[in-house]
Amino acid sequence: MAKRLANSVAIIGCGPGNINCMTLGAIRRIQDAGVIVGSRRLLNLFPEVRAEKFVIGKNYRALLSKIEKLSVRKKVVVLVSGDPGFFSYARLVVTRLGKENCDIIPGISSIQLAFASIRSHWGDAHFVSLHGRKSELENLVEAVKTHNKVAVLNDTSVSPRIVCHALQKGGVKGKRVYLCENLSLENENIKEYDLASLGEAHSDSMNVMIFVSEGCS
């Protein structure tokens, strides 16, 4: 069991990066914080909060020690993109500090928004993350072959063309694809493709791809 810290650290999921997708409880916790840790994009959501702020970058492992030390005397909030429970920095924070020293506050995730945007349920969906995990492409091919509905969390390093090529090379056929970009933001863009036309799609932003078998809702 980890040593009990004076102040528990709040790990707050900011979803796709729109403050309207965060809970009121999360906002209150941020407003009450003495220290906020997060990416520059997420910190910029709260310019009015007069807390000490630390930017997460390539220093993300070194910041774990600072978070631990600061929590002795201040209320620390860690902002994470997406859902804290889905391939998130939250896992490293909890492992370092211990579950008893962390409060995890989720918001509306990009996966939830993507399925809501295409008006589909996702209780039967399979999930894959390519966000910083290009090596998972082979697993994605197998997942799309095996499951009727697959949601993919993606970043700019894996283009729709690359995904399309991998799926076609793997013999995948008969799928509809929804490319959901910049969910909840002003430049939100959602388009539907078949596998052939996906290869012509362009995306230079974070996105969620949803693959659905023909005849599946």
Buried (B, 14 or more C-beta within 10 A) or exposed (E): EBEEBEBBBBBBBBBBBBBEBBBEEBBEBBEEBBBBBBBEEBBEBBEEBEBEBBEBEEEEEEBBEBBBEBBEEBBBBBBBBBBBBBBBBBBBBBEBBBEEBBEBBBBBBBBBBBBEBBEBEBEEBBBBBBBEBEEBBEEBBBBBBEBBBBBBBBBEEBBBBBBBBBBBEBEBEEBBBBBBBBBBEEEBEBBEBEBEEBBEBEBEEBBBBBBBBEEEE
